[in-house]
Amino acid sequence: MTAEEARAAFLAWLAAERRASPATLRAYEGDLGRFLAFLADHLGGLPDRAGLGRLSLGDLRAFLARRAADGASNTTRARELAAIRAFFRFLARTGGPDLPALKLLATPRVRRPAPRALTVAETDRLVQEADRLADEPWIAARNTALFLLLYGCGLCARPRRSGCRAATLRCRETTARSASAARGPRSAKSPCCPSCAKRWRATSPSARIGSPPKPLSSAARAGAP
């Protein structure tokens, strides 16, 4: 069996057994096609199925180096190497050959891109969607307030990095009072606007009930009078 026939058998197995999508099949076909084309040029001819098992670590590294010289990114080369490994796993399960050199080859490092900051229109649309997903009005108000709190503390705290401003949400900071037994009364900045807090107080059952009851003491929990 030639290498091309082995590739065709692998693609047929992906389509029949793994139910791979047409896009996945095209990606595997392209990645393996580039690999076999490199082998034909690098070795002076396309090897057969048995000859694929005699590839060395230097042959595999030469392929990655050629792809890097062609301008392929680390992400592309890592995907191509994953396709080659899947191809040889299929060969090993269907009568060989196995390629031990693949286990010694390191995958190119892929740098994860930084998350992109939302635009003003995207932020407004996200706030509206968070409001619509809840059935109860007070839950919708809570979700909106939580989103604004997380967004303000996470992104707007670093406007130079994310490129956003506090005015993006049209929400000004307010000073909230909080009491601490150890530090005493103190104030803290909150990115939640007064309109959000007013809406939550008007719709939340817990806000209308008032402060929760104090927990029972250990003696009361034990049944002491």
GROMACS elastic network, one bead per residue, 0.5 to 0.9 nm:
[ bonds ]
;  ai    aj funct       b0    kb
    1     4     6  0.82029   500
    1     5     6  0.61318   500
    1     6     6  0.66804   500
    1    48     6  0.61175   500
    1    49     6  0.56619   500
    1    50     6  0.81992   500
    2     5     6  0.51954   500
    2     6     6  0.62793   500
    2     7     6  0.87058   500
    2    46     6  0.80917   500
    2    47     6  0.69450   500
    2    49     6  0.53974   500
    2    50     6  0.85418   500
    3     7     6  0.61860   500
    3     8     6  0.86449   500
    3    36     6  0.75662   500
    3    46     6  0.70801   500
    3    47     6  0.63002   500
    3    49     6  0.51977   500
    3    50     6  0.87260   500
    3    51     6  0.85646   500
    3    52     6  0.74894   500
    4     7     6  0.50310   500
    4     8     6  0.62278   500
    4     9     6  0.86368   500
    4    33     6  0.85035   500
    4    36     6  0.78960   500
    4    46     6  0.86454   500
    4    48     6  0.82808   500
    4    49     6  0.87192   500
    5     9     6  0.61627   500
    5    10     6  0.85936   500
    5    48     6  0.89667   500
    5    49     6  0.84900   500
    6     9     6  0.50647   500
    6    10     6  0.62026   500
    6    11     6  0.87221   500
    6    48     6  0.86364   500
    6    49     6  0.67114   500
    6    87     6  0.87967   500
    6    91     6  0.78239   500
    7    10     6  0.50370   500
    7    11     6  0.62559   500
    7    12     6  0.86016   500
    7    29     6  0.78823   500
    7    32     6  0.73529   500
    7    33     6  0.83897   500
    7    87     6  0.75418   500
    8    11     6  0.51695   500
    8    12     6  0.61507   500
    8    13     6  0.85843   500
    8    29     6  0.85492   500
    9    12     6  0.50740   500
    9    13     6  0.61479   500
    9    14     6  0.86766   500
   10    13     6  0.50446   500
   10    14     6  0.62641   500
   10    15     6  0.87515   500
   10    87     6  0.66186   500
   10    90     6  0.67645   500
   10    91     6  0.80360   500
   11    14     6  0.50238   500
   11    15     6  0.62916   500
   11    16     6  0.86592   500
   11    25     6  0.66266   500
   11    28     6  0.76122   500
   11    29     6  0.72364   500
   11    87     6  0.89460   500
   12    15     6  0.51556   500
   12    16     6  0.60796   500
   12    17     6  0.82148   500
   13    16     6  0.51865   500
   13    17     6  0.54175   500
   13    18     6  0.69779   500
   13    19     6  0.86417   500
   13    90     6  0.87418   500
   14    17     6  0.56469   500
   14    19     6  0.62395   500
   14    20     6  0.56049   500
   14    21     6  0.88898   500
   14    25     6  0.74341   500
   15    18     6  0.59228   500
   15    20     6  0.50277   500
   15    21     6  0.73447   500
   15    22     6  0.82469   500
   15    25     6  0.73624   500
   16    19     6  0.56029   500
   16    20     6  0.78010   500
   17    20     6  0.81623   500
   20    23     6  0.81250   500
   20    24     6  0.60176   500
   20    25     6  0.64396   500
   21    24     6  0.51956   500
   21    25     6  0.62924   500
   21    26     6  0.87079   500
   22    25     6  0.50399   500
   22    26     6  0.61585   500
   22    27     6  0.86263   500
   23    26     6  0.51296   500
   23    27     6  0.62499   500
   23    28     6  0.87656   500
   24    27     6  0.50841   500
   24    28     6  0.62513   500
   24    29     6  0.85037   500
   25    28     6  0.51989   500
   25    29     6  0.59836   500
   25    30     6  0.85231   500
   26    29     6  0.50277   500
   26    30     6  0.60744   500
   26    31     6  0.85619   500
   27    30     6  0.52352   500
   27    31     6  0.61434   500
   27    32     6  0.85719   500
   27    80     6  0.88540   500
   27    83     6  0.86507   500
   28    31     6  0.51632   500
   28    32     6  0.59964   500
   28    33     6  0.82007   500
   28    80     6  0.79752   500
   28    83     6  0.60317   500
   28    84     6  0.86403   500
   28    87     6  0.89515   500
   29    32     6  0.53939   500
   29    33     6  0.58298   500
   29    34     6  0.86067   500
   29    83     6  0.89989   500
   30    34     6  0.62302   500
   30    35     6  0.86305   500
   30    80     6  0.88588   500
   31    34     6  0.53729   500
   31    35     6  0.63771   500
   31    36     6  0.88544   500
   31    79     6  0.80573   500
   31    80     6  0.52565   500
   31    81     6  0.83765   500
   31    83     6  0.66600   500
   31    84     6  0.78028   500
   32    36     6  0.61165   500
   32    37     6  0.84477   500
   32    80     6  0.74246   500
   32    83     6  0.69023   500
   32    84     6  0.65792   500
   32    87     6  0.81586   500
   33    36     6  0.52239   500
   33    37     6  0.60528   500
   33    38     6  0.85346   500
   34    37     6  0.50685   500
   34    38     6  0.61358   500
   34    39     6  0.86665   500
   34    80     6  0.88448   500
   35    38     6  0.51694   500
   35    39     6  0.63432   500
   35    40     6  0.88197   500
   35    63     6  0.71716   500
   35    80     6  0.82084   500
   35    84     6  0.79227   500
   36    40     6  0.62309   500
   36    41     6  0.87311   500
   36    46     6  0.70005   500
   36    47     6  0.87393   500
   37    40     6  0.51560   500
   37    41     6  0.64583   500
   37    42     6  0.85430   500
   37    46     6  0.77296   500
   38    41     6  0.51975   500
   38    42     6  0.58046   500
   38    43     6  0.82961   500
   38    46     6  0.88928   500
   38    63     6  0.67383   500
   38    66     6  0.83822   500
   39    43     6  0.55934   500
   39    44     6  0.76593   500
   39    45     6  0.71359   500
   39    46     6  0.61442   500
   39    47     6  0.77167   500
   39    59     6  0.81443   500
   39    63     6  0.80490   500
   40    43     6  0.55817   500
   40    44     6  0.54924   500
   40    47     6  0.74069   500
   41    44     6  0.52285   500
   41    45     6  0.64591   500
   41    46     6  0.79335   500
   42    45     6  0.77237   500
   42    59     6  0.80442   500
   42    62     6  0.85686   500
   42    63     6  0.86525   500
   43    46     6  0.71917   500
   43    47     6  0.80630   500
   43    59     6  0.88735   500
   46    51     6  0.88442   500
   47    50     6  0.76605   500
   47    51     6  0.50961   500
   47    52     6  0.62397   500
   48    51     6  0.51032   500
   48    52     6  0.64819   500
   49    52     6  0.53636   500
   49    53     6  0.73655   500
   49    91     6  0.85519   500
   49    96     6  0.81828   500
   49    97     6  0.72314   500
   50    53     6  0.56604   500
   50    54     6  0.73552   500
   50    96     6  0.76728   500
   50    97     6  0.60863   500
   51    54     6  0.52420   500
   51    55     6  0.71359   500
   51    97     6  0.83817   500
   52    55     6  0.56972   500
   52    88     6  0.88063   500
   52    97     6  0.70992   500
   52    98     6  0.84271   500
   52    99     6  0.76950   500
   53    56     6  0.85391   500
   53    88     6  0.87173   500
   53    96     6  0.78307   500
   53    98     6  0.56463   500
   53    99     6  0.51516   500
   53   100     6  0.83667   500
   54    97     6  0.85676   500
   54    98     6  0.89154   500
   54    99     6  0.73784   500
   55    58     6  0.81567   500
   55    59     6  0.62052   500
   55    60     6  0.75331   500
   55    99     6  0.72852   500
   55   101     6  0.76489   500
   56    59     6  0.52434   500
   56    60     6  0.67201   500
   56    61     6  0.88413   500
   56    99     6  0.84267   500
   56   100     6  0.87830   500
   56   101     6  0.61115   500
   56   102     6  0.87560   500
   57    60     6  0.52318   500
   57    61     6  0.62200   500
   57    62     6  0.85391   500
   57   100     6  0.87939   500
   57   101     6  0.51194   500
   57   102     6  0.71480   500
   57   104     6  0.73972   500
   57   105     6  0.70272   500
   58    61     6  0.50620   500
   58    62     6  0.59651   500
   58    63     6  0.86266   500
   58   101     6  0.89048   500
   59    62     6  0.50510   500
   59    63     6  0.63889   500
   59    64     6  0.89363   500
   60    63     6  0.51446   500
   60    64     6  0.65453   500
   60    65     6  0.87065   500
   60   101     6  0.81445   500
   60   102     6  0.78120   500
   60   105     6  0.77550   500
   61    64     6  0.51402   500
   61    65     6  0.61043   500
   61    66     6  0.85441   500
   61   105     6  0.76050   500
   62    66     6  0.60451   500
   62    67     6  0.85831   500
   63    66     6  0.50846   500
   63    67     6  0.62350   500
   63    68     6  0.86201   500
   64    67     6  0.51071   500
   64    68     6  0.61633   500
   64    69     6  0.86236   500
   64    77     6  0.66648   500
   64    80     6  0.89895   500
   64    81     6  0.83199   500
   64   108     6  0.88711   500
   65    68     6  0.50376   500
   65    69     6  0.61734   500
   65    70     6  0.86143   500
   66    69     6  0.50418   500
   66    70     6  0.62282   500
   66    71     6  0.88479   500
   66    72     6  0.89460   500
   67    71     6  0.65426   500
   67    72     6  0.54912   500
   67    73     6  0.83606   500
   67    76     6  0.89144   500
   67    77     6  0.70537   500
   68    71     6  0.51873   500
   68    72     6  0.50511   500
   68    73     6  0.67477   500
   68    74     6  0.78854   500
   68    77     6  0.77031   500
   69    72     6  0.73390   500
   72    75     6  0.80181   500
   72    76     6  0.59176   500
   72    77     6  0.64693   500
   73    76     6  0.52138   500
   73    77     6  0.62855   500
   73    78     6  0.85571   500
   73   110     6  0.87700   500
   74    77     6  0.50963   500
   74    78     6  0.59468   500
   74    79     6  0.85098   500
   74   107     6  0.87926   500
   74   108     6  0.55329   500
   74   109     6  0.63207   500
   74   110     6  0.57467   500
   74   111     6  0.83453   500
   75    78     6  0.51639   500
   75    79     6  0.62509   500
   75    80     6  0.87104   500
   75   108     6  0.75233   500
   75   109     6  0.77417   500
   75   110     6  0.55871   500
   75   111     6  0.82372   500
   76    79     6  0.51406   500
   76    80     6  0.62325   500
   76    81     6  0.86418   500
   77    80     6  0.50023   500
   77    81     6  0.60826   500
   77    82     6  0.85416   500
   77   107     6  0.82440   500
   77   108     6  0.68352   500
   78    81     6  0.50999   500
   78    82     6  0.61957   500
   78    83     6  0.87242   500
   78   107     6  0.58377   500
   78   108     6  0.55720   500
   78   109     6  0.77054   500
   78   110     6  0.77022   500
   79    82     6  0.50635   500
   79    83     6  0.63474   500
   79    84     6  0.87714   500
   80    83     6  0.50703   500
   80    84     6  0.63061   500
   80    85     6  0.87255   500
   81    84     6  0.50112   500
   81    85     6  0.62172   500
   81    86     6  0.86293   500
   81   107     6  0.72381   500
   81   108     6  0.88105   500
   82    85     6  0.51169   500
   82    86     6  0.62116   500
   82    87     6  0.85886   500
   82   107     6  0.84761   500
   83    86     6  0.51027   500
   83    87     6  0.61272   500
   83    88     6  0.87545   500
   84    88     6  0.63073   500
   84    89     6  0.86257   500
   84   102     6  0.87981   500
   85    88     6  0.52309   500
   85    89     6  0.61422   500
   85    90     6  0.86320   500
   85    99     6  0.89515   500
   85   102     6  0.70415   500
   86    89     6  0.50775   500
   86    90     6  0.62963   500
   86    91     6  0.87588   500
   87    90     6  0.52096   500
   87    91     6  0.64164   500
   87    92     6  0.88189   500
   88    92     6  0.60768   500
   88    93     6  0.85826   500
   88    96     6  0.81781   500
   88    97     6  0.75892   500
   88    98     6  0.64492   500
   88    99     6  0.68288   500
   88   102     6  0.88628   500
   89    92     6  0.50831   500
   89    93     6  0.62859   500
   89    94     6  0.87109   500
   89    96     6  0.87100   500
   89    98     6  0.74059   500
   89    99     6  0.87181   500
   90    93     6  0.52136   500
   90    94     6  0.62575   500
   90    95     6  0.89074   500
   90    96     6  0.82624   500
   91    94     6  0.51896   500
   91    95     6  0.63512   500
   91    97     6  0.59501   500
   91    98     6  0.68928   500
   92    95     6  0.57692   500
   92    97     6  0.53979   500
   92    98     6  0.50208   500
   92    99     6  0.82868   500
   93    96     6  0.65866   500
   93    97     6  0.87866   500
   93    98     6  0.87834   500
   94    97     6  0.85962   500
   95    98     6  0.88792   500
   96    99     6  0.88504   500
   99   102     6  0.59845   500
   99   103     6  0.80624   500
  100   103     6  0.56789   500
  100   104     6  0.74061   500
  101   104     6  0.53392   500
  101   105     6  0.67004   500
  102   105     6  0.52499   500
  102   106     6  0.83963   500
  103   106     6  0.78940   500
  106   109     6  0.86588   500
  107   110     6  0.87510   500
  112   115     6  0.89222   500
  113   116     6  0.85976   500
  115   162     6  0.89438   500
  116   162     6  0.77314   500
  117   155     6  0.78966   500
  117   162     6  0.57953   500
  117   163     6  0.72115   500
  117   164     6  0.72402   500
  118   121     6  0.80553   500
  118   122     6  0.57762   500
  118   123     6  0.59893   500
  118   162     6  0.89307   500
  118   164     6  0.80571   500
  119   122     6  0.51534   500
  119   123     6  0.61091   500
  119   124     6  0.86442   500
  119   164     6  0.79421   500
  119   168     6  0.83049   500
  120   123     6  0.51826   500
  120   124     6  0.62480   500
  120   125     6  0.86482   500
  120   164     6  0.85634   500
  120   168     6  0.57909   500
  120   169     6  0.75663   500
  121   124     6  0.52108   500
  121   125     6  0.61736   500
  121   126     6  0.85975   500
  122   125     6  0.50952   500
  122   126     6  0.60790   500
  122   127     6  0.86565   500
  123   126     6  0.50580   500
  123   127     6  0.62458   500
  123   128     6  0.86939   500
  123   168     6  0.79302   500
  123   169     6  0.73817   500
  124   127     6  0.51830   500
  124   128     6  0.63454   500
  124   129     6  0.87536   500
  124   168     6  0.87068   500
  124   169     6  0.73520   500
  125   128     6  0.51092   500
  125   129     6  0.62175   500
  125   130     6  0.86889   500
  126   129     6  0.50622   500
  126   130     6  0.61836   500
  126   131     6  0.86529   500
  126   147     6  0.89955   500
  127   130     6  0.51666   500
  127   131     6  0.63925   500
  127   132     6  0.88994   500
  127   143     6  0.88067   500
  127   144     6  0.61519   500
  127   147     6  0.73391   500
  127   148     6  0.79020   500
  128   131     6  0.51036   500
  128   132     6  0.63849   500
  128   133     6  0.89467   500
  128   144     6  0.80817   500
  129   132     6  0.50779   500
  129   133     6  0.62921   500
  130   133     6  0.55790   500
  130   134     6  0.74992   500
  130   140     6  0.69035   500
  130   141     6  0.88974   500
  130   143     6  0.61851   500
  130   144     6  0.59576   500
  130   147     6  0.78634   500
  131   134     6  0.63830   500
  131   137     6  0.84094   500
  131   139     6  0.83056   500
  131   141     6  0.66983   500
  131   142     6  0.87031   500
  131   143     6  0.67002   500
  131   144     6  0.59266   500
  132   135     6  0.77417   500
  132   140     6  0.68488   500
  133   140     6  0.71813   500
  133   143     6  0.89630   500
  134   137     6  0.71957   500
  134   138     6  0.86328   500
  134   139     6  0.59598   500
  134   140     6  0.50857   500
  134   141     6  0.88557   500
  134   143     6  0.80856   500
  135   138     6  0.88197   500
  135   139     6  0.72866   500
  135   140     6  0.73259   500
  136   139     6  0.52701   500
  136   140     6  0.63818   500
  136   141     6  0.87854   500
  136   203     6  0.87562   500
  137   140     6  0.50922   500
  137   141     6  0.62410   500
  137   142     6  0.86181   500
  137   200     6  0.86181   500
  137   203     6  0.62553   500
  137   204     6  0.78879   500
  138   142     6  0.60883   500
  138   143     6  0.85867   500
  138   199     6  0.80121   500
  138   200     6  0.59460   500
  138   201     6  0.83030   500
  138   202     6  0.79645   500
  138   205     6  0.75916   500
  139   143     6  0.60698   500
  139   144     6  0.85295   500
  139   200     6  0.84304   500
  139   203     6  0.83876   500
  139   204     6  0.74434   500
  140   143     6  0.51266   500
  140   144     6  0.61758   500
  140   145     6  0.85722   500
  140   200     6  0.87372   500
  141   144     6  0.51758   500
  141   145     6  0.61314   500
  141   146     6  0.85807   500
  141   196     6  0.70141   500
  141   197     6  0.85018   500
  141   199     6  0.65922   500
  141   200     6  0.53889   500
  141   203     6  0.77091   500
  141   204     6  0.82181   500
  142   145     6  0.50938   500
  142   146     6  0.60548   500
  142   147     6  0.85187   500
  142   196     6  0.84583   500
  142   197     6  0.89092   500
  142   200     6  0.63326   500
  142   204     6  0.81829   500
  143   146     6  0.51188   500
  143   147     6  0.60871   500
  143   148     6  0.85872   500
  144   147     6  0.51549   500
  144   148     6  0.62009   500
  144   149     6  0.85577   500
  144   196     6  0.77458   500
  145   148     6  0.51674   500
  145   149     6  0.60929   500
  145   150     6  0.86507   500
  145   192     6  0.65197   500
  145   193     6  0.84973   500
  145   196     6  0.60496   500
  145   197     6  0.75142   500
  145   200     6  0.81265   500
  146   150     6  0.61016   500
  146   151     6  0.84025   500
  146   192     6  0.84461   500
  147   150     6  0.51916   500
  147   151     6  0.59027   500
  147   152     6  0.83127   500
  148   151     6  0.50889   500
  148   152     6  0.58294   500
  148   153     6  0.84093   500
  148   169     6  0.76966   500
  148   171     6  0.84870   500
  148   191     6  0.72567   500
  148   192     6  0.63832   500
  148   193     6  0.87010   500
  149   152     6  0.52201   500
  149   153     6  0.60938   500
  149   154     6  0.83798   500
  149   190     6  0.75663   500
  149   191     6  0.58162   500
  149   192     6  0.58156   500
  150   153     6  0.52585   500
  150   154     6  0.57902   500
  150   155     6  0.82328   500
  150   191     6  0.88371   500
  151   154     6  0.52179   500
  151   155     6  0.57251   500
  151   156     6  0.69249   500
  151   157     6  0.89459   500
  151   191     6  0.88832   500
  152   155     6  0.58260   500
  152   157     6  0.65284   500
  152   166     6  0.70550   500
  152   169     6  0.83344   500
  152   190     6  0.87751   500
  152   191     6  0.58078   500
  152   192     6  0.81091   500
  153   156     6  0.61502   500
  153   157     6  0.54742   500
  153   158     6  0.86288   500
  153   190     6  0.86649   500
  153   191     6  0.72225   500
  154   157     6  0.60355   500
  154   158     6  0.75454   500
  155   158     6  0.56007   500
  155   159     6  0.67619   500
  155   161     6  0.83990   500
  155   162     6  0.62677   500
  155   163     6  0.86520   500
  155   164     6  0.71176   500
  155   165     6  0.84912   500
  155   166     6  0.89334   500
  156   159     6  0.52183   500
  156   160     6  0.88782   500
  156   162     6  0.75722   500
  156   163     6  0.84651   500
  156   164     6  0.60792   500
  156   165     6  0.57100   500
  156   166     6  0.55639   500
  156   168     6  0.87539   500
  157   160     6  0.89112   500
  157   165     6  0.86584   500
  157   166     6  0.82718   500
  158   161     6  0.56052   500
  158   162     6  0.62663   500
  158   163     6  0.80374   500
  158   164     6  0.80648   500
  158   165     6  0.86800   500
  159   162     6  0.53312   500
  159   163     6  0.51442   500
  159   164     6  0.51504   500
  159   165     6  0.56867   500
  159   166     6  0.80153   500
  160   163     6  0.54710   500
  160   164     6  0.76412   500
  160   165     6  0.88106   500
  161   164     6  0.82550   500
  162   165     6  0.86508   500
  164   167     6  0.83130   500
  164   168     6  0.67279   500
  165   168     6  0.54131   500
  165   169     6  0.81519   500
  166   169     6  0.62891   500
  166   170     6  0.71548   500
  166   171     6  0.70314   500
  166   172     6  0.74488   500
  166   173     6  0.88277   500
  166   191     6  0.85181   500
  167   171     6  0.64024   500
  167   172     6  0.74777   500
  168   171     6  0.77683   500
  169   172     6  0.84485   500
  170   193     6  0.85350   500
  171   191     6  0.70702   500
  171   192     6  0.67688   500
  171   193     6  0.50801   500
  171   194     6  0.83730   500
  171   195     6  0.88500   500
  172   190     6  0.88966   500
  172   191     6  0.65501   500
  172   192     6  0.72694   500
  172   193     6  0.55385   500
  172   194     6  0.81627   500
  173   189     6  0.65585   500
  173   190     6  0.56838   500
  173   192     6  0.63857   500
  173   193     6  0.62003   500
  173   194     6  0.85071   500
  174   188     6  0.85561   500
  174   189     6  0.61306   500
  174   190     6  0.56918   500
  174   191     6  0.67805   500
  174   192     6  0.71285   500
  174   193     6  0.66960   500
  174   194     6  0.72788   500
  175   187     6  0.63107   500
  175   188     6  0.58716   500
  175   189     6  0.51058   500
  175   190     6  0.63463   500
  176   186     6  0.85854   500
  176   187     6  0.56554   500
  176   188     6  0.55489   500
  176   189     6  0.64235   500
  176   190     6  0.66994   500
  177   185     6  0.70767   500
  177   186     6  0.60777   500
  177   188     6  0.66470   500
  178   184     6  0.84959   500
  178   185     6  0.58829   500
  178   186     6  0.57311   500
  178   187     6  0.61526   500
  178   188     6  0.74859   500
  179   182     6  0.89200   500
  179   183     6  0.78531   500
  179   184     6  0.56832   500
  179   186     6  0.63331   500
  179   187     6  0.85728   500
  180   183     6  0.53149   500
  180   185     6  0.60237   500
  180   186     6  0.76698   500
  181   184     6  0.55942   500
  181   185     6  0.83081   500
  183   186     6  0.76007   500
  190   193     6  0.80529   500
  192   195     6  0.84155   500
  192   196     6  0.66412   500
  192   197     6  0.71372   500
  193   196     6  0.55472   500
  193   197     6  0.66765   500
  193   198     6  0.88712   500
  194   197     6  0.51362   500
  194   198     6  0.60297   500
  194   199     6  0.85359   500
  195   198     6  0.50711   500
  195   199     6  0.60820   500
  195   200     6  0.85911   500
  196   199     6  0.51965   500
  196   200     6  0.62140   500
  196   201     6  0.86903   500
  197   200     6  0.51665   500
  197   201     6  0.62106   500
  197   202     6  0.86582   500
  198   201     6  0.52032   500
  198   202     6  0.62458   500
  198   203     6  0.88206   500
  199   202     6  0.51393   500
  199   203     6  0.63305   500
  199   204     6  0.84185   500
  200   203     6  0.52979   500
  200   204     6  0.55586   500
  200   207     6  0.76790   500
  201   204     6  0.56095   500
  201   205     6  0.82575   500
  201   206     6  0.84029   500
  201   207     6  0.52651   500
  201   208     6  0.68926   500
  202   205     6  0.84610   500
  202   207     6  0.75628   500
  202   208     6  0.74015   500
  203   206     6  0.89600   500
  203   207     6  0.78206   500
  203   208     6  0.79678   500
  204   207     6  0.52401   500
  204   208     6  0.65270   500
  204   209     6  0.88555   500
  205   208     6  0.51759   500
  205   209     6  0.62121   500
  205   210     6  0.87885   500
  206   209     6  0.51436   500
  206   210     6  0.63741   500
  206   211     6  0.78323   500
  206   212     6  0.82005   500
  207   210     6  0.54725   500
  207   211     6  0.76484   500
  208   211     6  0.89591   500
  209   212     6  0.80180   500
  211   214     6  0.88566   500
  212   215     6  0.89186   500
  213   216     6  0.88703   500
  214   217     6  0.89297   500
  216   219     6  0.80191   500
  216   220     6  0.59240   500
  216   221     6  0.62035   500
  217   220     6  0.52483   500
  217   221     6  0.62375   500
  217   222     6  0.86954   500
  218   221     6  0.51095   500
  218   222     6  0.62540   500
  218   223     6  0.88680   500
  218   224     6  0.89393   500
  219   222     6  0.51188   500
  219   223     6  0.65367   500
  219   224     6  0.54317   500
  219   225     6  0.80207   500
  220   223     6  0.51657   500
  220   224     6  0.53789   500
  220   225     6  0.69279   500
  221   224     6  0.75278   500
